[in-house]
């Protein structure tokens, strides 16, 4: 699993990344270093630039999803979204669609799909394209779509760094 591999590499010698040869480790040793990597990332994440923060947040979201730790998954999904992670935004859309970890809300789901699509997330863009006729069902537009776009625009105004580079 990629998530475990990422955490394992960060736990092995605290961030040696691709220079580690972990192939001879036992499952127990791998588990230990994955836990150590998780601890390492949690200690370092707030001190990282946005692009590293989002990678760490995406790893944490994946890890907590796999391990069924819903509260932590949602926490890091929101934190990653605030820093501009389209993957975290898509995870929020999935949560609002299913009602897993949040109150089911199709407007919020669609808002997060719009935002992830705006950042170039291929799945979100495809979903929006495939559902475009349903999203604009009447002359005034679908009420869910209208409100979702409004919320997405408000969110973008409140979080400009997630969409616009300082450079």
Secondary structure, DSSP 8 states (H G I E B T S, - for coil): -HHHHHHHHHHTTTT-GGG---TT--HHHHHHHHHHHHHHHHHHGGGS-HHHHHHHHHHHHHHHHHTT-HHHHHHHHHHHHHTT-HHHHHHHHHHHHHTSSS---HHHHHHHHHHHHHTT-HHHHHHHHHTHHHHT-STT--HHHHHHHHHHHHHHHHTGGGTS---
